[in-house]
Structure formats: structure tokens, C-alpha cells
Amino acid sequence: MFKIAVLLVTYNPDWNKFRRTLYSIISQKNVEISLIIADDGSENDCFDFAEGYLKNNGFTSYKFVKNIKNLGTVKNILSGLSIINEKYVKLISPGDFLYDEDTLAEFCDFAEKNPAAFYFGNMFYYSLDKDNSITIYEDKKNPRDLRPWKKMDAKKIRWNYLVNRDYVCGAVSVYNTQKLSEYLMRISSFVKFAEDCSMIYMIANKESAYYTNTWGGYFMNLVQGFQPKTLVHGLCV
């Protein structure tokens, strides 16, 4: 069975969002998950609620990392990465969800056949309605121009990324753990919050990356974001 780490990064999280994200993670099938929850100096980290929820659902493969001071997203992620041994890591935040129960297993199957520094899929925004029902808004603009990714045109990918600033959203990305640690360490002294800069650095350094829908499957996330006149959260695909 495939193994993957999920690094849930928090700062003063809303427990309702936190709980739904935990459910999304522990509902994954055909994959062995190591869950790391790294908190960036919150006054209320919700660790006690999270541990109770995980135990009540029979999920035991988890660890907490508590940073006493607020260090910023980059160093908070690094603190979680420091105790991860799995080859791949999925970063996620409270309020973001994996699209379905097969998301991580399908990703791992693809990644094992296609080594790379990072991978990404589609992104869907969602709104949580008053009756707790979910409305999903499809958004394929991640990045805006997917053509070079589908063709694996490395030169055009670098042009779009470094010149046109047509970036991949970190919320729908999965990383090679070693590569992410390496590149975040390189930027940690001057980048505090923008962990997605690690992908810019990787592309500039000609590291390989994949858009996972090129093989016909789906890697998706529901992710937080905004739609006109509507505050929405989001799904990771």
C-alpha cells in the first residue's frame, strides 16, 4: 500500500473547518497516511479537539508540532517536515478538502511512475450554505494556461511561470518531501509566508513537475477562495 504524509498547517483555526478537513483526510482509502498537524503559535490550537476527534474515529497515525512563537508559514511547514519520513507530502489548511476518498491513492499511483519535485491537479471552490449543504464552483484557472503542462513543454512552462507569472496554486499541489524541505530551507531566511515561492524556485532550477490530469485521472482539492458576491471555501482535486 502507498504511503504519504499529510501536513495540516494551522494558525488560530476555526474548529468546524478544522474538523471537516480532518474528516477529508482520514476518509482516504487504499493509502497509508501519516498526519502531521503543525501549529504556528496559536492562542487556541484546537489540538485537544483534534486528538479527541481522531481517536474517536480510530485514526492513530498522527503527531502534533507546536511552535510556541508565530514563525510564519514557511518555518511552520519546515517544523512539520522535520519529522516526516514519507516520500511525498500533501500540504493542507483547515477549510480545504481532498475531493474524494481515492484522491491520495490515485496521486501516489501516478507519482510512483512519474518522479518529480511537485505535482498539481484541478481546483474547485465551494460555498457552505446556511443548511450546511455545499455548492461547488468549478475553476480551471490553475494555472491559466495548462497547454504546456499537458504537452510537458518544459521551455514554455518556465516562460509562463517565470515571465508571465502563471503560477500553480499551492493548495492543489503535492510535493516530494525532500525537495520541498530543500527549497523551503533555501528561502526561509527571507520569505515568511509565501511557501509557494518554493515552486517558483523549483521551476527556475529546472526541476520536473507534473499536472496529474494528463494521465486521465483526477487529483483535486476543494480550496478556500472568493467568488463574486459569495465567500467560498475550496476543494482540492
Buried (B, 14 or more C-beta within 10 A) or exposed (E): EBBBBBBBBBBBBEEEBBBBBBEBBBBBEEBBBBBBBBBBBBEEBBBEBBEEBBEEEEBEBBEBBEBEEBBBBBBBBBBBBEEBEBBBBBBBBBBBBBBBBBBBBBBBBBBEEBEBBBBBBBBBBBBBEEEEEBEBBEBEEBBEEBEBBEEEEEEBBBEBBEEEEBBBBBBBBBBBBBBBBBBBBBBBEEBBEEBBBBBBBBBEEEBBBBBBBBBEBBBBBBBBBEBEEEEBBBBBB
